[in-house]
């Protein structure tokens, strides 16, 4: 028996988390420039990140660009961007279908670059990263999840889409795309 598309979508939400993504291919070479911080998603409240990755839609140049995912809290106010992981290995010459995958775990753990053919077995492997909070006065935190580029500027037309799968951990928590 086949399930209806809406039933399949709800089952996916329950097993994979809610999905938010940037516009298709919106991340271009200008976003992959050394020292460029690009905010990808807004978050409100406490959420668990279940999967976070950037999927290449148009090939990258042969430049050793690296990516580091981070979170910035607006409330409570934070003076700095907080690294969620160590930077990736080189993203040089990534083809369409490659992914830059946040794997969670210890902050010093590097995100993983998977090359080619839109197939990878790299995930957060059941790890969850909790961001945001609700303080004792009931003030709900909010901020952004972004990426910081280092080690090389993409100098050709490239494209990518960012994806996050998440679960709400406080009443009214949500994630929206910035781009």
C-alpha positions as a printed Julia matrix, in Angstrom:
179×3 Matrix{Float64}:
  0.0    0.0     0.0
  1.39   3.42   -0.96
  1.2    6.36    1.41
 -0.03   9.74    0.21
  2.58  12.46   -0.35
  1.39  14.37    2.74
  1.72  11.25    4.91
  5.23  10.63    3.54
  6.15  14.25    4.28
  4.95  13.99    7.92
  6.83  10.69    8.35
 10.0   12.41    7.07
  9.49  15.28    9.54
  9.23  12.76   12.38
 12.28  10.73   11.4
 14.63  13.34    9.87
 13.44  16.58   11.5
 11.93  19.66    9.94
 13.74  20.83    6.8
 14.7   24.42    6.01
 16.91  25.36    3.07
 18.25  28.42    1.32
 17.09  29.12   -2.22
 18.47  26.62   -4.74
 22.0   27.52   -5.84
 21.93  30.9    -4.04
 25.4   30.49   -2.52
 27.72  31.8    -5.23
 31.45  32.49   -5.55
 31.01  35.82   -3.7
 29.85  33.84   -0.64
 32.96  31.64   -0.83
 35.46  34.5    -0.37
 38.24  34.48    2.27
 37.08  35.93    5.61
 33.5   36.2     4.34
 30.85  35.41    6.96
 27.51  34.46    5.38
 24.44  34.01    7.56
 22.37  31.11    6.26
 19.53  30.58    8.76
 17.73  32.44   11.53
 16.79  30.46   14.63
 14.43  31.35   17.45
 14.3   29.45   20.74
 16.11  26.22   21.56
 16.57  23.82   18.67
 18.42  20.58   18.02
 20.35  20.46   14.76
 19.92  16.97   13.32
 21.65  17.54    9.94
 23.37  20.58    8.45
 25.09  20.61    5.07
 25.84  22.62    1.95
 25.15  20.86   -1.35
 27.11  21.95   -4.42
 24.87  22.75   -7.4
 27.53  24.18   -9.77
 31.17  22.99   -9.64
 33.77  24.8    -7.53
 37.07  26.08   -8.96
 40.38  24.37   -8.14
 40.9   26.69   -5.15
 41.51  25.43   -1.6
 38.51  27.15    0.0
 37.55  25.9     3.49
 34.26  26.3     5.37
 33.48  26.56    9.08
 29.9   26.51   10.42
 29.07  28.84   13.29
 26.3   30.33   15.4
 25.79  33.94   16.44
 23.39  34.78   19.27
 21.61  38.12   19.1
 19.83  37.37   22.41
 21.6   36.74   24.67
 24.02  39.18   23.09
 27.3   37.59   22.04
 30.35  39.62   21.08
 31.7   36.95   18.75
 30.71  34.38   16.22
 30.82  30.97   17.94
 32.43  28.17   15.94
 30.36  24.98   15.78
 33.2   22.97   14.22
 36.72  23.19   12.87
 37.09  24.22    9.24
 36.81  21.65    6.47
 39.54  20.24    4.32
 39.88  21.89    0.91
 36.74  22.32   -1.16
 38.77  22.6    -4.38
 37.15  21.28   -7.56
 33.98  20.0    -5.89
 31.51  18.79   -8.5
 27.75  19.21   -8.46
 26.28  16.83   -5.89
 29.24  17.12   -3.5
 28.45  18.14    0.08
 30.07  20.05    2.92
 28.66  18.21    5.95
 28.55  19.37    9.58
 29.11  16.2    11.61
 28.49  17.56   15.11
 30.43  16.33   18.1
 33.29  18.2    19.71
 33.76  21.76   18.43
 37.25  20.89   17.18
 35.81  18.24   14.83
 36.07  19.32   11.19
 33.09  19.26    8.87
 33.55  16.71    6.09
 33.72  17.33    2.34
 32.17  14.54    0.27
 33.03  14.5    -3.38
 30.74  13.74   -6.27
 27.78  11.84   -7.55
 25.26  13.15   -4.99
 25.86  10.15   -2.76
 27.42  10.18    0.69
 27.2    8.29    3.94
 28.5   11.2     6.02
 25.9   12.46    8.51
 25.74  13.63   12.1
 25.32   9.93   12.98
 22.74  10.48   15.7
 24.6   13.39   17.3
 22.51  16.44   18.04
 23.81  19.96   18.54
 21.6   22.1    20.75
 21.64  25.84   20.19
 19.57  28.58   21.76
 18.02  28.78   25.22
 15.2   30.11   27.33
 16.5   31.89   30.43
 15.02  31.99   33.94
 13.03  35.13   33.1
 11.48  33.39   30.09
 13.53  35.37   27.55
 13.93  33.3    24.41
 17.22  33.38   22.52
 17.56  33.93   18.81
 20.31  34.42   16.29
 21.81  33.03   13.12
 23.63  29.97   11.81
 26.23  30.78    9.2
 29.48  29.86    7.5
 32.9   31.46    7.57
 35.24  31.02    4.59
 39.04  30.67    4.83
 42.15  29.61    2.89
 40.98  30.39   -0.64
 38.48  32.47   -2.59
 36.41  30.79   -5.26
 37.25  32.59   -8.49
 34.8   30.96  -10.87
 31.06  30.69  -11.0
 30.07  28.14   -8.38
 26.75  27.48   -6.71
 25.45  25.72   -3.62
 22.38  25.34   -1.41
 22.43  25.1     2.4
 20.14  22.64    4.19
 19.3   22.19    7.88
 17.14  19.5     9.48
 16.09  20.47   12.99
 13.73  19.78   15.88
 12.12  22.32   18.22
 13.2   21.97   21.86
 11.27  24.93   23.32
  7.73  26.14   22.66
  7.48  28.13   19.44
 11.07  27.41   18.34
 11.71  27.64   14.6
 14.32  28.05   11.84
 13.97  30.19    8.71
 16.21  30.71    5.71
 17.97  34.05    5.32
 18.9   33.57    1.65
